Amino acid sequence: MKTASKELQKLRFIAESSLNRTAELQQVLAQIEATLSRAESQKLNEKNKH
């Protein structure tokens, strides 16, 4: 029983770590998308000025 409990704790830790990495990855992807969007908008603004 003690072994199963330790294994569950280990699996829970792995799952929580995975969720944290997923959230961090989503945040980084959102930042990249925002940066690309700003760059695209800036290019369009420059193009429209000329």
N, C-alpha and C positions, 0 to 999 in steps of 0.2 A: 504493500500500500504506500509506503514511504517513497519507493522508487517511482511509482506512478505519479505521485504528487510532485516530485522533483521534475519529472519529465513534462508534466503539464505546465509547471512554472517556466521551464526552459522554452517550451513551445509558445507560451503566452508572450514571453520576452521577445522571441524572434518575430512573432506576429506584430507586436507593437512597434518594434524597430522597423519592420517592413512598411507599416502604415506611415510612420514618420518620414521614411525615405520617399514614399509615394507623395506625401504632402509637399515635401521639399522639392521634389521633381516637378510637380504641378506648378509650384510657385516660380521656379526657375523658367519653366516653359512659358508661363504667363508673362514674365519679365521680358523674355526674348521676343515674344509676340508683340508686346507693347513697344519695344525698341524698334522692331521692324516696321510697325505701323507708323510710328512717329517719323522714321526715316522716309517712308513712302510719302507721307503727307508733306514733309518738307520738300521733297523732290517735286511733288505736284505744285506746291506753292511757288517754288522757284521757276518752274516751267510756265506757270500762269502769269508771272510777272514779266516775262519776256515776250 
